[in-house]
Amino acid sequence: MSRLSIAVPSLSLLIATAGCASTGEAPEVAVPTPDAKAAKLCRNLDKVLPEKVDGLERNDPEPGSELTAAWGSPAIILRCGVPWPDAALKTSSNTATIDGVGWVADELDDGAQRMTTGGRLAFVEVTLPKDEVSKNGAGSLVDLAGPIKKAIPKGIAD
């Protein structure tokens, strides 16, 4: 895939709670608590998120929030306004640039991947379930790159 470039090793990601429910049920996720500036950017992102990611229908998590979104089941889960991880120098993490959006990737114990944007005024975290990683790698993030670029400007988050 020409839009995906990976460099190893780099920074790690915050491992935050993001569970996936069984088929047909909304997943449950922890809602981030960003500052007012990041929350506004996240609300802007919510307005432009796609109804489908990698062909999967939107299946928003519980509790409902403009700071979270999900697609499919098991779900691709997006959380906006997350903090930058404290353990940012984990050697097993990777970096990727997908359609102009920089990400830090970390493989989770269950085979899922947690990706967090860098270089934006609010951090966006996307958790890809193991099956999605096996099928498409981080390619699902192509559908999210445009909305992220539109809603969250480049810069250094507070």
Secondary structure, 3 states (H helix, E strand, C coil): CCCEEEECCCCCCCCCCECCCCCCCCCEECCCCCCHHHHHHHHHHHHHCCCEECCEEECCCECCCCCEEEECCCCEEEEECCCCCCCCCCCCCEEEEECCEEEEEEECCCCCEEEEECCECCCEEEEECHHHHHHHCCHHHHHHHHHHHHHCCECCCC
